[in-house]
Amino acid sequence: MCAGMEKSHSKVQEMLDTMARNGWRVTEQRKTLAQIFADYDGYLSPKDVYDQMSVHYPSMSLDTVYRNLRMLSEMGVLEHFYFMEGGLKFRENCAAHHHHHLICINCEKTLAFDFCPMDHGLELPGNYKVIRHRFEVYGICEACQSVTEG
């Protein structure tokens, strides 16, 4: 097995192990779903995932895909992002620790960063007890800037 295949297999196994720890039955459909994200280095919309899954499982509904993606995101297997043009997209979780992202709105390149605004006395309105949060910064990466400037 080459290094790329081993890495993909390892990612799939990590995802399946997390599913099992969360009480999910590890079905062939879920193995395929994990493989799709292990093989793709970027973001996939629910429709992208549905299109790939329906090749193997023609009776699978888009609603089933949405439900699985949402649950995988809640258990930390996948991360979800809202793109202004592309809507909701998912990708394999890029880190096991708390982090945030810089996201290019042009090419969707993402850089993780560990700085957290919540750690610096951010004052929020209301009397909320914060349980969890997300923080993404959208912009244009250096490579895309140089293409538009050149």
N, C-alpha and C positions, 0 to 999 in steps of 0.2 A: 504494500500500500504506500503510495507516495505521500509526501508531507502534507500537501493540500487536502488529500482525501482523509488522512488521519485527523487533521484539524477539523474538517467538516464533521466527521464521525464523532469526535470528542464534543463538539458543540451540540450536535443532535442528542447525544447521551446526556449531557448536562441538562438540556431542556426537558428530556423525558424523565430524568431523575427528579427534577423540580415538580413536574406534573404529578408524579407518583407520591412525592412527599405531601402534596396538597390534596391528596385523596382522589386524583383523577385516574380512571382506567387508561392505560396506555394502549390505544387502538392503532390499527394501521393508518387510519386517517390522521391521527395526531402525529404519528411518526412522519408521515408525508409532510404535514404542516411544519414540523420542526426542521425537516430537511430543506424545505423551500427557503426558510430564513437562514439556515446555516450556509446555504449555497449562494445567497445573494448578499452582496456587500453594499447595502443602501436601503432605501425606504420602499415599502410596498403598500399600496392602498388596499383596502378590503377587496375591491374589484380585481386588482392584480392577483391577489391570493386566490380569490374565487376562480378566476380564469385558469390558474394553474391546477387548483384542486379538482375542478370539474372535468379535466382531462382524465384523471384517474377515478373520480367518483362523480359520474354524471348526475346522480340523483341528489347530490349535496346542494343545499340552498345557500343563498347569500346570507340569510339570517343566521344560519349555523356558523358560517365563517366569521361574521361579526361577533357573535357570542363567544366563540373560542378566542378570537383576537383580544377582545376586551378582558376575558378572564386571564389569559396569558400575560397581558399587561399588568393586571392587578397583582398577580403573583410574582412579577419581576422578571419573567422570562423575556418579554418584549418591552420596548419603550414605545410610547406613542407621541406623535407630534402633530400640530395643526399648522399646515402650510396655507398661506393666504390664497394662493392660486389652486393648489392641489388638494386641499381639504385634509382629512385625517389620514395619516400614514403611520406604519409600524416598521420597526426594525428590531433585530436582535439586541438585547441589552448589552451596552458596551462596557459596563463596569459594575462591579459588585458593591461599590461604595457610593455614598451620596455625592452627586455631581450635577452640573448644569451644562447647557450647551450654547455654543455660537453656531448659527445655522445660516448658510448662504441661500438666499432666496432665488438665486439663479441656477446653481448646479446642485444644490442640496447637500454640499459637503458640510460635515459637522465636526466641530472641535469641542471636546469635553473640557470643562474647567471646574476646579474644586472650590473656587471662591463662592461663598453663599451669602447673599444679602441678608438673609434671616439671622446670620450670626453676628450682625453688626448693629443691633438695636433698632431694626426697622420698625417704625411705629405704624400700626395698622388701625383703621377705624373699627369701632365696635368693641365688644368684649368677647372676642373669639379665642378659643383654645385651639391653636393650630395643630392639626394632626399630621398633615403632610403637605408638601407644596411642590410646585414645578416652576422653573424659571428658565426661559429660553430667550436668547437675544438673536434677532434676525437682522441680517445685513448682507453685504456682498463681499465674498472672500477676495484675497489678494490676487489670485489667478484670474478670477472673473473681472476684477477691476482693471487689470493690465490688458485684457482683451478689449474691453470697452474704451479704454483710453488710447490704445494703439491703433 
